[in-house]
């Protein structure tokens, strides 16, 4: 039985069609939130720069995460025609909509885990 909330919005019937489920799944994937935080706080990043910040992530997983974020139109991949090619990742307009959320997560992380 599907219940209606007080605002008369439908509660998600299935996880597949639920926008909240889709967004939470996206953001909680391995390394995803941290990749977004790095690009948010440090500005556009190249693959090697991201890898240096995350030495425990494999190149395969980093590549998968970046491609997924690009497919979701959260990251922009800019490639300069040079030898070797220079690829830079930055937040799109859609990706920048996550700024407040990432900032709030950072505040909470600092509160909970910063050394006192």
PAFIZA-123451 format. One record per atom (N, C-alpha, C, O): residue number from 1; residue in one letter; atom name; x, y, z. Coordinates in steps of 0.02 Angstrom, whole numbers. Each point is the difference from the previous one (the first is absolute). Layout:
N
REC   i aa at   east  north     up
REC NUM  A CA      X      Y      Z
...
% end
This chain:
116
REC   i aa at   east  north     up
REC   1  X  N     42    -59      0
REC   1  X CA    -42     59      0
REC   1  X  C     44     62      0
REC   1  X  O     46      6     41
REC   2  X  N    -59     40    -86
REC   2  X CA     38     62     -5
REC   2  X  C    -36     54     40
REC   2  X  O    -59     13     -9
REC   3  X  N     97     18     54
REC   3  X CA    -29     54     41
REC   3  X  C     19     67    -31
REC   3  X  O     54      7    -29
REC   4  X  N    -97     41     36
REC   4  X CA     15     68    -22
REC   4  X  C     24     40     59
REC   4  X  O    -26     -7     56
REC   5  X  N     75     49    -67
REC   5  X CA     25     43     54
REC   5  X  C    -48     59      9
REC   5  X  O    -47      8    -39
REC   6  X  N     60     31     89
REC   6  X CA    -44     57     14
REC   6  X  C      0     50    -58
REC   6  X  O    -50     35     -9
REC   7  X  N    104    -32    -29
REC   7  X CA      3     47    -56
REC   7  X  C    -30    -31    -63
REC   7  X  O      4     30    -53
REC   8  X  N    -32    -88     59
REC   8  X CA    -34    -35    -55
REC   8  X  C     48    -22    -55
REC   8  X  O    -23    -15    -56
REC   9  X  N     87     11     70
REC   9  X CA     48    -26    -48
REC   9  X  C      3    -75      7
REC   9  X  O     -6    -27     56
REC  10  X  N     13     -7   -112
REC  10  X CA      4    -73      4
REC  10  X  C     65    -23     30
REC  10  X  O     54     27    -14
REC  11  X  N    -59    -77     56
REC  11  X CA     59    -33     27
REC  11  X  C     27    -45    -55
REC  11  X  O    -39    -28    -39
REC  12  X  N    103     20     36
REC  12  X CA     29    -42    -52
REC  12  X  C    -27    -71      5
REC  12  X  O      3    -31     53
REC  13  X  N    -29      6   -108
REC  13  X CA    -29    -67     -1
REC  13  X  C     55    -52     -8
REC  13  X  O      0    -51     34
REC  14  X  N     47     64    -79
REC  14  X CA     55    -46     -9
REC  14  X  C     65     40      3
REC  14  X  O      2     59    -16
REC  15  X  N     50    -92     37
REC  15  X CA     65     33      5
REC  15  X  C     24     21    -69
REC  15  X  O     35     51     -6
REC  16  X  N    -51    -88    -45
REC  16  X CA     24     15    -67
REC  16  X  C    -25     67    -25
REC  16  X  O     37     38    -32
REC  17  X  N   -100    -22     47
REC  17  X CA    -29     63    -24
REC  17  X  C      7     57     49
REC  17  X  O    -19     56    -16
REC  18  X  N     46    -69     74
REC  18  X CA      3     50     53
REC  18  X  C     61     47    -11
REC  18  X  O     57    -23      3
REC  19  X  N    -69     87    -14
REC  19  X CA     56     47     -9
REC  19  X  C     47      2     61
REC  19  X  O     61      5     -9
REC  20  X  N    -88     -7     69
REC  20  X CA     41      2     60
REC  20  X  C     46    -61      3
REC  20  X  O     60      7     15
REC  21  X  N    -87    -65    -28
REC  21  X CA     41    -61      0
REC  21  X  C     56      6    -52
REC  21  X  O     57    -18     14
REC  22  X  N    -74     42    -72
REC  22  X CA     50      6    -54
REC  22  X  C     57     48     20
REC  22  X  O     58    -15    -11
REC  23  X  N    -76     73     40
REC  23  X CA     51     48     20
REC  23  X  C     43    -26     57
REC  23  X  O     61      7     -2
REC  24  X  N    -92    -37     52
REC  24  X CA     38    -27     57
REC  24  X  C     47    -55    -25
REC  24  X  O     58     -3     20
REC  25  X  N    -83    -40    -63
REC  25  X CA     42    -53    -29
REC  25  X  C     60     29    -37
REC  25  X  O     56    -25      6
REC  26  X  N    -68     78    -43
REC  26  X CA     53     33    -38
REC  26  X  C     53     28     47
REC  26  X  O     59    -12    -10
REC  27  X  N    -80     49     59
REC  27  X CA     47     35     45
REC  27  X  C     37    -46     47
REC  27  X  O     55     16     23
REC  28  X  N    -85    -73     -7
REC  28  X CA     32    -45     48
REC  28  X  C     40    -56    -33
REC  28  X  O     24    -45     35
REC  29  X  N    -17     48   -100
REC  29  X CA     42    -49    -34
REC  29  X  C     72      8     23
REC  29  X  O     19     52     26
REC  30  X  N     22   -105    -35
REC  30  X CA     69      3     23
REC  30  X  C     37     62    -26
REC  30  X  O      5     11    -60
REC  31  X  N     20     30    106
REC  31  X CA     42     58    -14
REC  31  X  C    -37     59    -30
REC  31  X  O     30     54     -7
REC  32  X  N    -92    -61    -13
REC  32  X CA    -35     51    -38
REC  32  X  C     -3     67     37
REC  32  X  O     20     51    -28
REC  33  X  N    -43    -51     89
REC  33  X CA     -7     63     37
REC  33  X  C     68     34      9
REC  33  X  O      5     61     -3
REC  34  X  N     47   -101     14
REC  34  X CA     66     29     10
REC  34  X  C     27     31    -65
REC  34  X  O     31     53      1
REC  35  X  N    -43    -86    -57
REC  35  X CA     20     27    -65
REC  35  X  C    -34     68    -10
REC  35  X  O     31     49    -20
REC  36  X  N    -96    -48     33
REC  36  X CA    -38     63     -8
REC  36  X  C     27     53     48
REC  36  X  O      6     59    -19
REC  37  X  N      9    -78     80
REC  37  X CA     26     48     49
REC  37  X  C     68     28    -23
REC  37  X  O     11     60      6
REC  38  X  N     32   -103    -31
REC  38  X CA     66     24    -23
REC  38  X  C     -8     51    -56
REC  38  X  O     33     53      0
REC  39  X  N    -75    -69    -49
REC  39  X CA     -9     46    -56
REC  39  X  C    -35     64     24
REC  39  X  O     15     54    -25
REC  40  X  N    -61    -61     71
REC  40  X CA    -35     58     29
REC  40  X  C     49     46     37
REC  40  X  O     -3     61     -8
REC  41  X  N     46    -90     48
REC  41  X CA     44     40     43
REC  41  X  C     65     21    -34
REC  41  X  O     27     54     15
REC  42  X  N     -1    -96    -59
REC  42  X CA     65     15    -32
REC  42  X  C     -6     29    -70
REC  42  X  O     49     24    -28
REC  43  X  N   -110    -27      0
REC  43  X CA    -10     24    -69
REC  43  X  C     12    -57    -49
REC  43  X  O     12    -57     20
REC  44  X  N    -14     73    -84
REC  44  X CA      9    -52    -51
REC  44  X  C     63    -42     13
REC  44  X  O     52     27     19
REC  45  X  N    -59    -92    -31
REC  45  X CA     55    -46     15
REC  45  X  C     14    -46    -59
REC  45  X  O    -45    -19    -37
REC  46  X  N    108      2     30
REC  46  X CA     20    -51    -48
REC  46  X  C     -1    -68     35
REC  46  X  O      1     -3     62
REC  47  X  N     -3    -50   -101
REC  47  X CA     -3    -68     27
REC  47  X  C     56    -12     51
REC  47  X  O    -12    -25     55
REC  48  X  N     73     43    -74
REC  48  X CA     57    -10     45
REC  48  X  C     -5     38     65
REC  48  X  O     21    -25     52
REC  49  X  N    -49     85    -54
REC  49  X CA     -9     39     61
REC  49  X  C    -50    -34     46
REC  49  X  O     12     -5     61
REC  50  X  N    -66    -19    -90
REC  50  X CA    -50    -36     41
REC  50  X  C     31    -63     30
REC  50  X  O    -10    -14     59
REC  51  X  N     48    -22    -99
REC  51  X CA     32    -62     23
REC  51  X  C     48     14     58
REC  51  X  O      4    -40     47
REC  52  X  N     32     96    -49
REC  52  X CA     47     18     54
REC  52  X  C    -38     11     66
REC  52  X  O     24    -18     54
REC  53  X  N    -83     49    -59
REC  53  X CA    -40     12     60
REC  53  X  C    -30    -64     28
REC  53  X  O    -19     -3     58
REC  54  X  N     14    -49   -101
REC  54  X CA    -32    -63     20
REC  54  X  C     45    -59    -18
REC  54  X  O    -17    -38    -45
REC  55  X  N     73     31     78
REC  55  X CA     48    -52    -20
REC  55  X  C    -27    -71      6
REC  55  X  O     26    -46    -32
REC  56  X  N    -78     35     71
REC  56  X CA    -26    -68      8
REC  56  X  C    -52    -19    -53
REC  56  X  O    -20    -58     -4
REC  57  X  N     -1    105    -37
REC  57  X CA    -48    -15    -53
REC  57  X  C     37    -28    -60
REC  57  X  O     54     24    -17
REC  58  X  N    -81    -75    -14
REC  58  X CA     31    -27    -60
REC  58  X  C    -16     45    -60
REC  58  X  O    -51     36      1
REC  59  X  N     93    -37    -51
REC  59  X CA    -12     39    -61
REC  59  X  C    -66    -21    -32
REC  59  X  O    -36     42    -27
REC  60  X  N     22   -106     30
REC  60  X CA    -62    -26    -29
REC  60  X  C    -62     30     33
REC  60  X  O    -45     23    -33
REC  61  X  N     44    -23    100
REC  61  X CA    -57     27     36
REC  61  X  C     -6     75    -10
REC  61  X  O    -55     26    -10
REC  62  X  N    111     10     11
REC  62  X CA     -2     72    -12
REC  62  X  C    -28     15    -69
REC  62  X  O    -42     44     -8
REC  63  X  N     64    -81    -42
REC  63  X CA    -25      8    -68
REC  63  X  C    -75    -13     -2
REC  63  X  O    -38     38    -31
REC  64  X  N     15    -92     63
REC  64  X CA    -71    -16      1
REC  64  X  C    -41     55     33
REC  64  X  O    -53     19    -26
REC  65  X  N     77      6     82
REC  65  X CA    -36     53     36
REC  65  X  C     -4     64    -43
REC  65  X  O    -53     31     -5
REC  66  X  N    109    -12    -26
REC  66  X CA      1     60    -41
REC  66  X  C    -48     -7    -59
REC  66  X  O    -36     47    -17
REC  67  X  N     37   -104    -15
REC  67  X CA    -45    -12    -58
REC  67  X  C    -73      3     22
REC  67  X  O    -42     30    -34
REC  68  X  N     27    -61     91
REC  68  X CA    -69      0     25
REC  68  X  C    -23     71     16
REC  68  X  O    -57     19    -16
REC  69  X  N     99     21     47
REC  69  X CA    -17     69     17
REC  69  X  C     -7     43    -64
REC  69  X  O    -40     46     -2
REC  70  X  N     79    -62    -48
REC  70  X CA     -6     34    -64
REC  70  X  C    -66    -19    -34
REC  70  X  O    -35     43    -27
REC  71  X  N     18   -107     28
REC  71  X CA    -64    -23    -29
REC  71  X  C    -60     32     34
REC  71  X  O    -51     14    -32
REC  72  X  N     57     -4     97
REC  72  X CA    -54     31     39
REC  72  X  C      0     77     -8
REC  72  X  O    -41     34     31
REC  73  X  N     86     -9    -71
REC  73  X CA      7     73    -13
REC  73  X  C     16     40     63
REC  73  X  O    -22     56      9
REC  74  X  N     60    -88     36
REC  74  X CA     23     33     61
REC  74  X  C     70     27    -10
REC  74  X  O     19     52     27
REC  75  X  N     21    -88    -66
REC  75  X CA     67     22    -17
REC  75  X  C      6     13    -75
REC  75  X  O    -32    -33    -41
REC  76  X  N     74     81     25
REC  76  X CA     17     14    -69
REC  76  X  C     71    -25    -12
REC  76  X  O     45     12     41
REC  77  X  N    -35    -45    -96
REC  77  X CA     67    -26    -18
REC  77  X  C     25     42    -58
REC  77  X  O    -28     -1    -55
REC  78  X  N     81     39     67
REC  78  X CA     28     43    -52
REC  78  X  C     68    -28    -21
REC  78  X  O     45     -9     41
REC  79  X  N    -39     -6   -105
REC  79  X CA     62    -29    -26
REC  79  X  C     33     49    -48
REC  79  X  O    -30     21    -49
REC  80  X  N     93     -4     64
REC  80  X CA     40     42    -44
REC  80  X  C     36    -45    -49
REC  80  X  O     26    -53     18
REC  81  X  N    -26     74    -80
REC  81  X CA     35    -39    -52
REC  81  X  C     75     15      5
REC  81  X  O     26     46    -31
REC  82  X  N      8    -87     69
REC  82  X CA     72      6      9
REC  82  X  C     27    -71      6
REC  82  X  O    -37    -48      5
REC  83  X  N    103     42     -4
REC  83  X CA     31    -65      8
REC  83  X  C     41      3     63
REC  83  X  O     48     38      3
REC  84  X  N    -63    -77     49
REC  84  X CA    -61    -42      6
REC  84  X  C    -61     44     10
REC  84  X  O      6     58     19
REC  85  X  N    -66    -85    -31
REC  85  X CA    -61     39      9
REC  85  X  C     -6     23     73
REC  85  X  O     15    -37     47
REC  86  X  N    -38     98    -38
REC  86  X CA     -9     28     67
REC  86  X  C    -75      2     14
REC  86  X  O    -37     36    -33
REC  87  X  N     15    -76     82
REC  87  X CA    -71     -4     17
REC  87  X  C    -11     30     69
REC  87  X  O     35    -17     48
REC  88  X  N    -83     61    -43
REC  88  X CA    -17     33     62
REC  88  X  C    -74    -11     16
REC  88  X  O    -42      4    -45
REC  89  X  N     28    -18    108
REC  89  X CA    -69    -11     23
REC  89  X  C    -21     59     43
REC  89  X  O     37     22     44
REC  90  X  N    -98      3    -58
REC  90  X CA    -27     55     40
REC  90  X  C    -75    -12     10
REC  90  X  O    -30    -41    -34
REC  91  X  N      2     77     82
REC  91  X CA    -71     -6     14
REC  91  X  C    -40     36    -54
REC  91  X  O     18     55    -21
REC  92  X  N    -72    -85      0
REC  92  X CA    -48     32    -44
REC  92  X  C    -46     44     41
REC  92  X  O      6      2     61
REC  93  X  N    -52     32    -94
REC  93  X CA    -50     39     36
REC  93  X  C    -40    -47     47
REC  93  X  O    -14     17     57
REC  94  X  N     -3    -75    -83
REC  94  X CA    -36    -50     41
REC  94  X  C     43    -22     59
REC  94  X  O    -26     -8     56
REC  95  X  N     90     -3    -68
REC  95  X CA     45    -21     53
REC  95  X  C      7     53     54
REC  95  X  O      7    -16     59
REC  96  X  N     -8     79    -79
REC  96  X CA      6     55     48
REC  96  X  C    -61      5     46
REC  96  X  O      3     32     53
REC  97  X  N    -58    -63    -73
REC  97  X CA    -59     -1     43
REC  97  X  C     13    -41     64
REC  97  X  O    -38      5     48
REC  98  X  N     91    -44    -48
REC  98  X CA     19    -40     58
REC  98  X  C     44     38     49
REC  98  X  O     17    -26     54
REC  99  X  N      2     88    -70
REC  99  X CA     45     39     42
REC  99  X  C    -23      3     73
REC  99  X  O     39    -15     45
REC 100  X  N   -100     34    -33
REC 100  X CA    -25      8     69
REC 100  X  C      1    -66     37
REC 100  X  O     18     -4     59
REC 101  X  N    -38    -49    -94
REC 101  X CA     -1    -66     32
REC 101  X  C     71    -21     18
REC 101  X  O     12    -24     56
REC 102  X  N     35     33   -101
REC 102  X CA     69    -19     13
REC 102  X  C     30     42     56
REC 102  X  O     37    -25     42
REC 103  X  N    -54     89    -41
REC 103  X CA     24     44     54
REC 103  X  C    -27    -22     68
REC 103  X  O     36      0     49
REC 104  X  N    -99    -19    -47
REC 104  X CA    -30    -23     63
REC 104  X  C     31    -66     23
REC 104  X  O     12     -9     60
REC 105  X  N      0    -36   -107
REC 105  X CA     33    -63     18
REC 105  X  C     70     14     27
REC 105  X  O     22    -32     48
REC 106  X  N     14     80    -79
REC 106  X CA     66     18     23
REC 106  X  C     -2     29     71
REC 106  X  O     41    -17     42
REC 107  X  N    -90     61    -29
REC 107  X CA     -7     28     68
REC 107  X  C    -10    -55     52
REC 107  X  O     31      1     53
REC 108  X  N    -74    -48    -70
REC 108  X CA    -14    -55     46
REC 108  X  C     62    -43     10
REC 108  X  O     15    -21     56
REC 109  X  N     21      7   -111
REC 109  X CA     61    -40      5
REC 109  X  C     52     34     44
REC 109  X  O     33    -32     41
REC 110  X  N    -26     98    -49
REC 110  X CA     47     38     41
REC 110  X  C    -21     -3     73
REC 110  X  O     43     -7     45
REC 111  X  N   -107     13    -32
REC 111  X CA    -25     -2     69
REC 111  X  C     13    -68     32
REC 111  X  O     22     -5     57
REC 112  X  N    -37    -48    -94
REC 112  X CA      5    -68     27
REC 112  X  C     71    -25      4
REC 112  X  O     18    -35     47
REC 113  X  N     23     51    -97
REC 113  X CA     64    -35     -7
REC 113  X  C     63     44      5
REC 113  X  O     55    -26     -2
REC 114  X  N    -63     92      8
REC 114  X CA     61     41      4
REC 114  X  C     32    -11     68
REC 114  X  O    -34    -11     50
REC 115  X  N    100     15    -50
REC 115  X CA     38     -9     62
REC 115  X  C     -8     61     43
REC 115  X  O      3     57    -24
REC 116  X  N    -14    -69     88
REC 116  X CA    -10     57     46
REC 116  X  C     59      9     45
REC 116  X  O      0     45     42
% end
